[in-house]
Amino acid sequence: MEEHMISKTDIEAYERDGAIVVRGVFKDWIETMAEGVAHNMAEPGQYASENDVSEGRFFDDYCNWTRIPAFENVVRNSPAAELAATAMQSETAQFFHDHVLVKEPGTPKPTPWHQDSPYYFVEGSQTVSIWIPLDPVKEASLRFIAGSHKWENLVRPVSWADDSDFYEGDYGWTPVPDPDADPSQTQVLEWAMEPGDAVLFDYRTAHGARGNTSNTRRRALSLRWVGDDARYVERPGRTSPPYPGHQMQDGQKLREDWFPVIWQKPE
């Protein structure tokens, strides 16, 4: 990987804040990603969702990389795997899943504040999502609470459709944050982005996204990775993604036939 892609300062910021932006890393892959997104929207997968919005359209879908060649090409051959390993300070980068998110013009509903970790069956200090916009991002930016990946308790996972609990029962969750209610209490990170830029963030970093009030669509591809210390964890219900029939047990590494190691540090 070229040295300018991610610096020592970037790695330190990732460790401290739980989210960083890197510029231009995927500029040569935008057409391939766009081809994959078009394929995905034309032939949605089993988990595709038309999120409940009163205006516009918010489409998302995940776990399609093995059936959409453009996505598999990105996963296996783009800089993503090595970038992920470098940010996580991991000897390996194991692929978890792909996620397509498309907010059409005039979709003002924001994405609620949340952490990804409670929805997943993965725990560990070495995790990273690489969120890559295929269109310029100004209004519809991702937002992160700096340092939230180090909070003691995970944020209460809720259904985005109706704010109901994602799992039944009380598990000592932290309430869903609202950093805009008192901006002096938290540092919120967000960046304007161009196609080819990427935001990298820890699964435990609390984040949300503004609505898309612009007159252009906002397409994004997110690639989710785990590192050396990531392990399967049993959650109190169906996770997202669910991966039915995985047969993993608490504390195991993710099975490599389903979640392949794409990059390994050369000996």
C-alpha positions, 0 to 999 in steps of 0.5 A: 500500500502506498505510504500516503494512504494512511499515516502514523498520525491517522492511526493514532487518530483512529485509536483516539477518536474511533473515526478518521477520513482518508482522501482519494484512496478509492478514486480508481475504484469508483466506476467498479463500485457504481457498477456494483451498486447499480446491479444491487439496486436492479436485483436486490438481495434477500436483506434489501430494505426500503427504509421508512421515509415520508419523503424521498427514498433510502435504500439499503442492502447488505451481504451481496459481495459473493453474488455481485462480481463488481463488489467481489473485485473491490473486496479482493483487489482494491486497497481496502483490506490492507487499509483496514489492517493498517488502521486496526493495527492487525496482522490480518484483515478478515472480511465481514460484509458489504453494505450499500446505502443510497439516499435519493435527492430530497430525503431529509430523514437523518440516520439515527445515532447508533453503534454498529457493534450491538447489531453484530455478532462480533466483539473485539478492539480490532474492527473497522468499517470503510464507508466510501461515497460514490457521489460528492457528500456535503449535506448528507455527511456521516457524523461521529462522536469522538471517543465513543468507541471507548464507552463502557456500555454499548448504545441501546440498539433500536429498530430504525422503523419505529425506535423499538428495542432490537432485542427483548430484555434489558441489557444495561445499554447506554441510552441513544445519544443526542449530541446536538442537544448539548454540543458542549458535551461531545465532539462531533466529527464530520467531513465533506467528501469526494468520490474516492475518499473514505471514512474509517470507523470502529464498530463501537463508534457512535454515528449517524448521518444527516438527511439528503436535502440536496438535488443529487443522490448519495450512494455509498458502499461500506466494507466491514472488516475484522482483525486478529482479536475479533471473536463471535459473541452470542447476542440476545436475538437475531443479529443484523446481518443474521447469517443463519446457520453459521454454527459459530460458538461464543469466543470463536474466530469467525469461520474463514469459509464464510468470512475470508482473510483477504490480507495478511501481513507479509512475513 
